[in-house]
Amino acid sequence: MENQPYSEAMQREMAAEIERAKPRFLVYVNSPLSWLRQDGSPDHIFDWYNTYRLQYHLVQLVEMPPQQSALYRQGDALRNYVPQHQNRIMVYERPQGN
């Protein structure tokens, strides 16, 4: 997420590699420390993710509240659940046959 001339091209390349690989699982870490986003950083990867993830189903959510143990949710516990914490890991699975 460095604000440098090749940043957007690198993000596009990463997205294209993931699309070509069609991974069974997609893992997204929503944490400022994971991305180290800077002012002026291109954000193509986030726009891409918000569209690409729609091809997958959320199968596990790990929330990381400040100064607390991680909270795990999967299966039926995810139904209609709205995440409560910004820092979280989401695991998606591609449906069979896609």
C-alpha positions, 0 to 999 in steps of 0.5 A: 500500500505504499504510495509509489508509482507502481502501487496500483499496477502491483495491486492489479497484478495481485488481483489478476493472479488470484482470479486466474488461480480460482482459489477454493478459499479467500482470506481477507484481513481487515486490519490497518496493521495488515495493509499499512495503508498510507494517504494517497495509496491507490485502493484498487485492491479494496474495490476489486475485493468488494466485487470478487468476494461476492463469488464466495460464501463467508464460512468463518469470521474471526473478530479481534477486539482490542485487548480481548481474546479473538471471537470466532464465528462460523456456520449458523452463527454467521447467519444475519450476524453483523461484525462488531469489531473493525479488526477481523479476518474473514474466510470465504469458500468458493462454491463447488462447481465455480 
